[in-house]
Amino acid sequence: MPYISTRGTAPEADFATVILDGLAPDGGLYVPKTVPAFGPERIAGLPDADLGALTRTIVAAFAGDAFGEGRLDEILGACHARFTHPAVTPLVQVAQGRWVMELFHGPTLAFKDLAMQVLAPLLGHFLRARGRDAFIIGATSGDTGGAALSAFADVPEIGALFLYPDGGVSPFQEAQMQGLSDARLRAVPVRGSFDDCQRIVKALLASPEHRERLRLTAVNSVNWGRILAQSAYYALAALRLGRPGRPVHFVVPTGNFGNVYAGDLARRMGFPVGELVVATNENDSLHRVIQTGALMPGRVVRTNTPAIDIQIASNLERALFDAAGAETVRGVIADLAARGQTVLPGALRESLRRGFRSTSISRRGTLASIRETHERTGYLADPHTALALAAADRFDLPPGEVVVLSTAHPVKFAETLREALGSATPHLRGAVPPYQKAARSPAIAPDEGLVLDMIGAMDAT
């Protein structure tokens, strides 16, 4: 299974290299040269109640000859062992034809666990096979950092440093990351936005000298392994609720475009995935580029849905490549770098609009959705889920079930729930882990040199 870069100037890579390196050497994102097709007969024989088996089936289809007989079952057989719900990703019906798929029953109570608990054993396997170690550098808007620190605690070949915006994550998220940090795996606040954090990460990964000397890799959604793992829950929901001629539609709260792109991958594989709705907040650059073709990232606005407080969506590059190829991607990236904005060619704009619907929900709209959903159905939605529920109300989607992806446990955003519900706020189910009392690391300036010094000090220990 050969992989190529979205920018078209890197050599082809195999599955192991794609997982190990995360980002292509030309700065592009890896994509498979061809997407395996799951025809109707094969789909009919797939399990619709076992996410683990379905995940292994999808990974195997994209891995080529990377694994020997039965080896993938050994590597990923326990990838959902730490999830607390027997269904792993239960579907909760909140209205006629509308469902919430809860993706937050993993060890850090966020949908990122579903990808990290798959990526960590894969990365550990390939590192051990090559007799090497690696260092993860990453940016997080709250959940990726915690999920990665938890998942890679059992992979001694890995060190990691995650940067997150100071004041731009919830108190629970920050306490969780700080509580999971140690000498080998750390999360550090940065005085800036998520995009500032991501800029540093991209600069380090784009430097051949830094990547080789520090053995850097990426495990955020630029890593193809993350996209693969996430495509499995779309496939599972589509198998459970869909049928031929009646696909399942998904509404996805997303800022970096990775989650919704995983849904597009499941659709291209042949699973009955219908419309994909991108739900954003006031940081609506994704919504604007889908609607108008104008990619004009602005300053990040702090909202009550911090996981979406992103203006530059890394995974949009994959969708642009799928629609128009590497030459167009290089032109878009070059124009964006030179002018800080760009306008997509007309054909590319129309292709993006055919693939994705989009809307933007305000902070006030999110609070109203939390309150109205709870009053009408009794369901307690975290702010990102509530934002997606409000987005779903704006669309007259074709016949078929509608699934709203719930990306985080409401306990992670208790302050926003209290603002929305006041004295009606119910007791949040789920125990609060003891690491919430961990000391907080001091914030650092958004400076590449400081981050390099931190990595060097961690690597030395």
CORZI-V563201 format. One record per backbone hydrogen bond with DSSP energy under -1.0 kcal/mol. NH is the residue of the N-H (numbers start at 0). CO is the residue of the C=O. E is the energy in kcal/mol with one decimal. If there is no record, write none. Layout:
# CORZI-V563201
nh = {NH NH}
co = {CO CO}
e = {E E}
This chain:
# CORZI-V563201
nh = {2 3 5 7 12 17 18 19 20 21 22 23 26 30 32 37 42 43 45 53 54 55 56 57 58 59 60 61 65 70 73 74 75 76 78 80 82 83 87 88 91 93 94 97 98 99 100 101 102 108 110 112 113 115 116 117 118 119 121 122 123 124 125 126 127 128 129 131 133 134 135 136 137 139 146 147 148 149 150 151 154 157 158 159 160 161 162 163 165 167 173 174 175 176 177 178 179 181 185 187 189 190 191 196 197 198 199 200 201 202 203 204 205 210 211 212 213 215 216 222 225 226 227 228 229 230 234 235 236 237 238 239 240 241 242 245 247 248 249 250 251 253 260 261 262 263 264 265 266 267 268 270 272 273 276 277 278 279 283 287 288 289 290 291 292 294 307 308 309 314 315 316 318 319 320 321 322 323 324 328 329 330 331 332 333 334 335 336 337 338 339 341 343 348 349 350 351 352 353 354 355 356 358 360 365 366 367 368 369 370 371 372 373 374 375 376 377 385 386 387 388 389 390 391 392 393 394 396 401 402 403 404 405 408 411 412 416 417 418 419 420 421 423 424 435 436 437 443 446 450 451 452 453 454 455 456 457 458 459}
co = {12 30 28 4 2 13 14 15 16 17 20 27 23 3 1 268 38 39 42 49 50 51 52 53 54 55 56 57 62 67 69 70 71 72 75 77 79 104 84 86 99 97 97 94 401 91 403 89 405 105 406 109 110 111 112 114 114 115 117 118 119 120 121 122 123 124 125 126 156 214 158 216 160 162 142 143 144 145 146 147 151 154 133 183 135 185 137 187 189 164 169 170 171 172 173 174 175 184 159 161 163 443 189 192 193 194 195 196 197 198 199 200 201 206 207 208 209 210 134 219 222 222 223 224 225 226 230 231 232 233 234 235 236 237 245 242 271 400 274 402 276 278 256 257 258 259 260 261 262 263 264 265 270 247 249 356 251 358 281 283 284 285 286 287 288 341 304 305 307 255 312 313 314 315 316 317 318 319 320 324 325 326 327 328 329 330 331 332 333 334 335 294 292 344 345 346 347 348 349 350 351 275 277 279 361 362 363 364 365 366 367 368 369 370 371 372 373 381 382 383 384 385 386 387 388 390 391 394 96 248 98 250 100 108 408 409 412 413 414 415 416 417 420 421 432 433 434 188 444 446 447 448 449 450 451 452 453 454 455}
e = {-2.4 -2.7 -1.6 -1.1 -2.1 -2.1 -2.2 -2.5 -2.9 -1.8 -2.6 -2.2 -2.0 -2.5 -2.6 -3.8 -2.7 -2.2 -1.6 -2.1 -2.8 -2.3 -2.0 -2.2 -2.8 -2.5 -1.6 -1.1 -1.4 -1.8 -1.3 -2.2 -2.7 -1.1 -1.8 -1.8 -1.5 -2.6 -1.9 -3.2 -3.1 -1.8 -1.4 -2.1 -2.8 -3.1 -2.5 -2.5 -2.3 -1.3 -2.6 -1.8 -1.1 -2.8 -2.6 -1.1 -3.0 -2.6 -1.4 -3.0 -2.7 -2.2 -2.2 -2.3 -2.3 -2.2 -1.3 -2.1 -2.3 -2.7 -3.2 -2.0 -2.2 -2.6 -2.4 -2.6 -2.7 -2.2 -2.3 -2.9 -1.7 -2.0 -1.7 -2.2 -2.3 -2.4 -2.7 -1.9 -3.2 -2.4 -2.6 -2.5 -2.7 -2.4 -2.7 -2.5 -1.6 -3.5 -2.3 -3.0 -2.9 -2.9 -2.0 -1.8 -3.0 -2.1 -1.6 -2.0 -2.9 -2.1 -2.3 -2.5 -1.8 -2.7 -2.2 -2.5 -2.6 -1.1 -2.0 -2.5 -1.5 -1.1 -2.4 -2.1 -2.1 -2.0 -2.2 -2.4 -2.1 -2.5 -2.2 -2.2 -2.4 -2.0 -1.4 -2.7 -2.7 -2.8 -2.5 -2.4 -2.9 -1.8 -1.7 -1.7 -1.1 -1.7 -2.2 -2.1 -2.0 -2.5 -2.0 -1.9 -3.0 -3.5 -2.8 -3.1 -2.7 -2.3 -1.9 -2.6 -2.3 -2.1 -2.1 -2.9 -1.3 -2.9 -2.2 -1.6 -2.6 -1.8 -1.2 -1.3 -1.2 -2.3 -2.2 -2.5 -1.6 -2.4 -2.2 -1.7 -2.8 -1.8 -2.5 -2.9 -2.5 -2.3 -2.5 -2.3 -2.1 -2.7 -2.0 -2.0 -3.1 -2.6 -2.3 -2.0 -2.2 -2.1 -2.0 -1.5 -1.8 -2.5 -2.0 -2.8 -2.1 -2.1 -2.3 -2.0 -2.2 -2.1 -3.1 -2.4 -1.9 -2.5 -2.4 -2.5 -1.4 -2.7 -2.4 -1.9 -2.4 -2.3 -2.1 -2.3 -1.2 -1.5 -1.3 -1.0 -2.7 -3.3 -3.2 -2.2 -2.6 -2.2 -1.9 -2.0 -1.8 -2.3 -1.8 -1.9 -2.8 -2.3 -2.1 -1.8 -1.5 -1.8 -1.8 -2.3 -2.6 -1.7 -2.4 -2.2 -2.1 -2.5 -2.5 -2.3 -2.5 -2.9 -1.8}
